[in-house]
Amino acid sequence: MIQNNPTLIAAIRDRFAHVESCPFQGPRIYLENGGGALTLKSVIETSAFYAGIPDNQGRDNPAAAALTETIEKARADLRIFMNPDSGQFLVGETGTELLFRMIRTACLSAAKGTKVIGSSIEHPSSRSAARHWAQMTGMEYVNVGHDVSSGIVTAGDYAARMTPDVTVATILHASPVTGIGMDVAAIARAIRAVSPHCLIIVDGIQHAAHGQMDLQAYDVDGYAISPYKVFSRHGYGIAWISDRLSELPHEALKGGPAGNWELGTRDTGAFATISNVVDYFDWLGGEVSDETEPRRRIEAAGRAIHAHETHLTNTLINGTSGLPGLRDIEGLSIISGADNPRREGTVSFAIADLASSILVGRLKEQGIRTHTRKADHYSGNILTPLNLPDCIRVSMCHYNTTDEVYQTLRAIRHITGSRTPGR
C-alpha cells in the first residue's frame, strides 16, 4: 500500500503545497494535521481562478451558467464522496457554524419536554450547541460519559441513557484531541432502537481526512465537515442534511425556494475546491486499487489512508528495531492507550515533569511542527479527568512518511534525555 510504495508517496506529496517547508519558518516536518491539513495544489489554483470572477450564479450570461454548473458538479461529487441516498448539501461559514445551525433547528422543532442526548467526548462544536439550545428551548440535556482511559463512547453507553422522549442526539465521529474514532453507525442504531424518529447530528470534522464517509450506513440526519481539515482551504464549511431535517422550519428568505438552507450568494470557489478534494480521493483510489467506479475508488482510498496512518501511529508508539517508541520513554503516558484500535492518525501524550509547551517548542526549533492541547474549553473534557493540564498532539495524515516519524522519535528522545527501560 502507501507505506511500501516510495513512488506513490512521492506522487501524493507532490500534490500538496508546503509539504516539506513553511513559507514563514523554512524546512519543517508537518505533524499538526489535527489543526488543519495540508492544502492540495489544485485547491490553491482553483481558489485563485474563482476569486477573480465578478459574476454570480443565477444570471443570464455565460459566466453565471458556468458558475451554476460548477456548483451542481460539486454537489454531485459530494454525493459520491459521502454517499447519501437522499438529502441535500449546503455550504456555510464553518463546520462549527453549521453544527450550531443544524442543532438549533432540531431543538426549536422538538416537542416540549423532550430531551437532547450527547456525550462528554464531543468537541464544543456540537456539545456547546446542544447544551445551549437545550437550555433555550426548555429541553433536558442528557450526558453520556465516555471511557476516560480509552477515549471512546460506545453504542452501549448511549443505550444506557436513552429514553423514548429523546428527540435530538449528537455524535462525535473522531476526537481532534486524541484522534480516537467512534462507531457512528452503531451509536445511531442504539439511539433509533429506543427513539426511532430522533434527529441525529454528527460532527465529522476531524474524521473526514482520515477515512471514508458513508452516510447511507450511518442513518443520521446531519453531518458536518470543515474542508480545511480535508485538504481544501479555510473560509467555508459543508453540511449534509436529511430530507426530514431539511423540511423543518429554518431561517430562509421569505418567498425563496422551498427547502433552501443557504443564505445569500455562495462562493462558487468553495464548491469548486471540494470537487478538487473528491478528484484527489478518486485519483488515490485508482492508484491503490483496480476499481473503476468512482465510489469504489474513494472507498479504496479510505482503506489505504487508514492503513498507512495506522502504520505511522504504530511506528511512533512502538518504535522499530534500534529505535524505541514513545511507549518506551519513562514518565510518558499515551492518552487513550498505546494499543487503541480506534486511533485515526493522531497520538497525544504527556510526559511527567515536562510541560507540553516546552517539548512542542523544542521540537519547533528542530523543524518539527506539533501542537500543545490544554485543559481548556476545547480539550478539558478529555484532559481534566486524566488530571493532565496539557498534552502534546502529534497528528499525521497519509502524506506523512515513516522517515518523518523516525526523525520525530529521535528528536523527542534527545530532548527528554530518556532512558529505555527493559521491555
VOLUMNU-695567 format. One line per 8 residues: number of its first residue (from 1); for each residue x, z negated, y negated of C-alpha. Coordinates in steps of 0.001 Angstrom, whole numbers. Each point is the difference from the previous one (the first is absolute). Example, Ala and Ser with C-alpha at 12.3 -4.5 7.8 and 13.67 -1.06 7.14 Angstrom:
BEGIN
1) 12300 -7800 4500 ~ 1370 660 -3440 .
This chain:
BEGIN
1) 0 0 0 ~ 1177 -527 -3593 ~ 2771 -2514 700 ~ 1580 2232 2650 ~ -97 3187 -2071 ~ 2573 90 -2840 ~ -1147 3470 -1064 ~ -3578 -1194 -380 .
9) 859 -3172 -1920 ~ 2108 2103 -2361 ~ -2923 2396 -497 ~ -2350 -2930 -629 ~ 2301 -1577 -2582 ~ 451 3343 -1723 ~ -3718 65 -801 ~ 164 -3212 -2050 .
17) 1409 -734 -3449 ~ 2632 -2692 -655 ~ 624 -691 3687 ~ 3594 -1115 -412 ~ 308 -826 -3686 ~ -1988 -1464 -2882 ~ 133 1781 -3380 ~ 489 -3393 -1664 .
25) 2255 -1762 2500 ~ 1901 2727 1828 ~ 560 126 3779 ~ -2196 -2399 1931 ~ -1867 -531 3251 ~ -3736 -187 -638 ~ -1637 -2769 2053 ~ -2792 -862 -2441 .
33) -2646 2323 1396 ~ -2566 -2810 47 ~ 94 94 -3789 ~ -323 3775 -164 ~ 1183 2735 2314 ~ 2328 2837 -944 ~ -1704 3013 -1557 ~ -159 3445 1552 .
41) 1776 2683 -2006 ~ -3097 2153 375 ~ -2063 -2720 -1703 ~ 2350 -6 -2990 ~ -205 3792 -316 ~ -3787 -14 349 ~ -400 -2803 -2548 ~ 2081 1891 -2553 .
49) -2009 3181 503 ~ -3430 -1592 -403 ~ 1131 -2171 -2912 ~ 362 3177 -2028 ~ -3461 1423 700 ~ -2329 -506 -3021 ~ -3210 1011 1805 ~ -2552 -2180 1765 .
57) -2018 703 3098 ~ -3611 1074 -444 ~ 562 2635 -2684 ~ -607 3755 221 ~ 3583 1225 110 ~ 2606 792 2665 ~ 2046 -3164 -613 ~ -3047 -2228 414 .
65) -933 1782 3213 ~ 3539 -494 1333 ~ -102 -3706 -855 ~ -3301 -375 1834 ~ 1453 1725 3058 ~ 2987 -2353 -106 ~ -2275 -3037 8 ~ -2151 1361 2807 .
73) 3098 719 2069 ~ 1278 -3536 -547 ~ -3288 -1493 1181 ~ 151 2214 3093 ~ 3620 -1016 615 ~ -941 -3667 -277 ~ -2644 511 2677 ~ 2686 1296 2348 .
81) 2397 -2777 -974 ~ -2378 -2968 265 ~ -2540 1475 2456 ~ -3443 -1153 -1181 ~ -3119 1627 1432 ~ -1992 -355 -3234 ~ 163 -1739 -3387 ~ 1991 1021 -3068 .
89) 3419 -413 -1589 ~ 461 -1057 -3594 ~ 2943 -410 -2315 ~ 313 -3024 -2270 ~ 2550 -1900 -2030 ~ 1767 -1819 2862 ~ -693 -1111 3543 ~ -644 -3504 -1320 .
97) -2524 1245 -2551 ~ -1844 1929 2696 ~ -114 -3034 2300 ~ -1487 -2060 -2810 ~ -2565 2695 -689 ~ -1075 415 3613 ~ -237 -3749 569 ~ -1873 -492 -3276 .
105) -2551 2659 917 ~ -484 -1469 3472 ~ -497 -3546 -1315 ~ -2366 1009 -2801 ~ -2184 1773 2549 ~ 21 -2802 2584 ~ -3097 -2087 695 ~ -113 -3369 -1720 .
113) 1397 -2883 1992 ~ 2198 2149 2230 ~ 3740 -323 580 ~ 3306 1772 -507 ~ 2683 -387 2664 ~ 3731 609 -384 ~ 3306 -1373 1230 ~ 2799 -2107 -1412 .
121) 2564 2689 895 ~ -1400 2440 -2562 ~ 1743 1249 -3103 ~ -1753 -1069 -3218 ~ -1221 3585 -450 ~ -2830 -696 2421 ~ 8 -3795 213 ~ -268 -591 -3748 .
129) -2700 2641 -315 ~ -2036 -1454 2852 ~ 250 -3590 -1226 ~ -760 982 -3600 ~ -3059 2076 796 ~ -1263 -2505 2549 ~ -9 -2596 -2774 ~ -1549 2354 -2550 .
137) -2843 984 2322 ~ -684 -3434 1503 ~ 1333 936 3446 ~ 1976 -2345 2242 ~ 3591 1060 697 ~ 1021 -618 3622 ~ 3751 -297 542 ~ 1535 1067 3307 .
145) 3355 -1706 438 ~ 2937 2029 1288 ~ 2557 -1224 2517 ~ 2835 -1306 -2161 ~ 2744 587 2553 ~ -848 3618 853 ~ -1584 1100 -3290 ~ -2942 1458 1901 .
153) -3746 -386 -283 ~ -1896 1206 3049 ~ -3458 1208 933 ~ -519 -3344 1711 ~ 835 -1833 -3210 ~ -2654 1990 -1860 ~ -2526 -411 2830 ~ 374 -3785 -147 .
161) -1154 -24 -3651 ~ -2605 2762 155 ~ -3731 -582 -488 ~ -2850 2523 -307 ~ -309 -642 -3746 ~ 3462 1441 -760 ~ -688 3197 -1937 ~ 3447 840 -1433 .
169) 3379 -203 1739 ~ 3594 761 -985 ~ 2937 791 2298 ~ 3709 434 -706 ~ 1598 2791 2041 ~ 3616 -1117 -524 ~ 1682 -2705 -2041 ~ 2336 1092 -2821 .
177) 1839 -3307 370 ~ 772 89 3725 ~ -875 3546 1078 ~ -2159 -1376 2793 ~ -3019 2178 830 ~ -3516 -1027 1033 ~ -2277 1637 2566 ~ -2609 1304 -2438 .
185) -2178 1663 2644 ~ -218 -3165 2108 ~ -764 -2188 -3023 ~ -2708 2407 -1165 ~ -1577 -64 3480 ~ -31 -3808 -64 ~ -1710 39 -3390 ~ -2635 2566 1010 .
193) -722 -1803 3273 ~ -1510 -2810 -2081 ~ -1042 1832 -3185 ~ -454 3709 786 ~ -767 1087 -3561 ~ 2814 -1899 -1710 ~ 1916 2039 -2587 ~ 3659 -66 1071 .
201) 2764 866 -2486 ~ 3660 388 983 ~ 3201 -321 -2006 ~ 2179 2739 1522 ~ 2546 75 -2814 ~ 2995 -1344 1947 ~ -882 1691 3288 ~ -396 3580 -1202 .
209) 3689 992 57 ~ 765 -1648 3329 ~ -2504 1468 2417 ~ -2941 2300 309 ~ -3448 -863 -1289 ~ -3121 712 2041 ~ -3196 -876 -1838 ~ -2208 1201 2842 .
217) 1566 -2637 2260 ~ -375 -2830 -2516 ~ -3751 144 -711 ~ 355 -1400 -3522 ~ -1581 842 -3367 ~ 2945 90 -2399 ~ 3740 552 247 ~ 2470 52 -2904 .
225) 3575 1262 -289 ~ 2545 127 -2816 ~ 1724 3410 152 ~ 3253 -1259 -1550 ~ 461 -1974 3218 ~ -518 3103 2116 ~ 2549 2394 -1540 ~ -2032 1105 -3042 .
233) 184 -1387 -3541 ~ -1374 -2808 -2132 ~ -3063 344 -2176 ~ -2867 336 2462 ~ -1656 -1490 3062 ~ -2124 1544 2732 ~ -2978 -1472 1799 ~ -2248 1247 2745 .
241) -3559 -1335 -29 ~ -2689 405 2638 ~ -3321 1670 -703 ~ -1651 -3429 96 ~ 2343 -1426 -2630 ~ -196 3201 -2059 ~ -3758 -307 -322 ~ 6 -3550 -1365 .
249) -630 -478 -3740 ~ 3294 398 -1853 ~ 1410 878 -3415 ~ -702 3653 -771 ~ -915 2257 -2888 ~ -3751 191 -474 ~ -1262 3411 1008 ~ 3254 830 1771 .
257) 349 1246 3595 ~ -1599 -2293 2563 ~ 2511 -1992 2021 ~ 2896 618 -2379 ~ 2329 -2985 -303 ~ 2720 1501 -2151 ~ -188 -791 -3704 ~ 1338 2575 -2403 .
265) 2285 2945 586 ~ 2438 -540 2834 ~ 3644 1030 -21 ~ 205 3130 2131 ~ 3692 -708 514 ~ -884 -3218 1834 ~ -2109 1940 2483 ~ 2671 2674 352 .
273) 2735 -2519 755 ~ -1961 -1623 2827 ~ -176 3479 1517 ~ 3799 18 -172 ~ 9 -3250 1983 ~ -2343 1361 2650 ~ 2103 3172 227 ~ 3061 -2158 604 .
281) -1619 -1916 2853 ~ -1164 3299 1468 ~ 3557 1382 -195 ~ 1484 -3110 1600 ~ -2541 98 2817 ~ 1047 3559 747 ~ 3632 -1106 173 ~ -621 -2817 2484 .
289) -2624 1680 2188 ~ -1324 3341 1220 ~ -3439 -649 -1494 ~ -1593 2879 -1899 ~ -3161 -1612 -1397 ~ 589 -1822 -3331 ~ -1636 -3303 936 ~ 1949 -115 3257 .
297) 3245 654 -1873 ~ -788 -2827 -2422 ~ -671 -2327 2925 ~ 3330 1027 1544 ~ 1749 -701 -3312 ~ -1558 -3459 -95 ~ 1259 -793 3490 ~ 3502 1216 -835 .
305) 62 -1996 -3239 ~ -1083 -3156 1784 ~ 2598 468 2753 ~ 2845 573 -2468 ~ -952 -2908 -2232 ~ -278 -2279 3049 ~ 3514 1099 945 ~ 1228 -869 -3516 .
313) -1658 -3427 -152 ~ 1133 -877 3533 ~ 3558 975 -917 ~ -88 -2161 -3132 ~ -1392 -2963 1928 ~ 1959 307 3244 ~ 3165 1775 -1106 ~ 1985 2172 2356 .
321) 3160 -166 2052 ~ 2650 -1613 -2164 ~ -2388 -648 -2893 ~ -2316 -3027 355 ~ -3441 234 -1608 ~ -1950 -2193 -2395 ~ -1206 -2218 2816 ~ 3617 -1008 674 .
329) 645 -1351 -3494 ~ -82 -3779 -146 ~ -2705 -1393 -2250 ~ -1861 3318 -255 ~ -3705 109 853 ~ -1830 3274 481 ~ -3512 -203 -1416 ~ -2744 791 2527 .
337) 2501 -210 2845 ~ 2906 2046 1250 ~ -1918 1649 2829 ~ -3286 885 -1693 ~ -1460 3235 1476 ~ -2237 539 -3052 ~ 2920 526 -2402 ~ -117 3150 -2159 .
345) 3353 808 -1577 ~ 604 -3330 -1763 ~ 2028 -3098 780 ~ -312 -3019 -2284 ~ 2201 -3043 455 ~ 1301 -3142 -1663 ~ 3336 -1765 306 ~ 277 -3759 -234 .
353) 1846 -1229 -3102 ~ 236 3497 -1474 ~ -2431 1164 -2668 ~ -1418 3391 893 ~ 650 1316 -3502 ~ 3726 -671 411 ~ 234 2005 3214 ~ -2086 2827 -1475 .
361) 2268 9 -3057 ~ 3163 88 2102 ~ -1409 2844 2080 ~ -807 1858 -3211 ~ 3628 -329 -1058 ~ 918 1741 3246 ~ -2486 2786 -612 ~ -2735 -1212 2366 .
369) -3484 -192 -1518 ~ -2200 -2761 1450 ~ -2511 -2375 -1588 ~ -825 -3676 -454 ~ -3547 -1103 774 ~ -982 -3327 -1575 ~ -2720 -2466 941 ~ -2138 1208 -2918 .
377) -3471 1547 -213 ~ 1277 3033 1918 ~ 1768 -1691 2912 ~ -845 -3709 -85 ~ -2682 406 2661 ~ 2758 890 2481 ~ 3000 -1957 -1273 ~ -1586 -3310 -1060 .
385) -1295 -892 3518 ~ 3556 588 1226 ~ 1403 -2350 -2693 ~ 2043 2871 -1413 ~ 377 479 -3768 ~ 1135 3591 498 ~ 1342 2544 2484 ~ 2021 3206 180 .
393) -1944 3141 885 ~ 1774 2962 1587 ~ -2559 2783 167 ~ 826 3307 1635 ~ -1567 3402 470 ~ 726 2762 2486 ~ 2540 1664 -2296 ~ 2266 -3038 264 .
401) 2810 211 2535 ~ 1604 -2211 2595 ~ 3266 164 -1948 ~ -1764 -1404 -3078 ~ -1190 -2905 2137 ~ 3533 -564 1289 ~ 1356 -71 -3565 ~ -2693 -2476 -1013 .
409) 689 -2286 2948 ~ 3731 0 -754 ~ -681 -795 -3641 ~ -2365 -2884 825 ~ 2474 -1483 2454 ~ 2829 297 -2519 ~ -2060 -1602 -2770 ~ -1205 -2881 2146 .
417) 3353 -513 1716 ~ -2040 -818 3070 ~ 1229 -1015 3406 ~ -1593 1520 3064 ~ -1206 -2617 2455 ~ 34 905 3699 ~ -3018 1900 1204 .
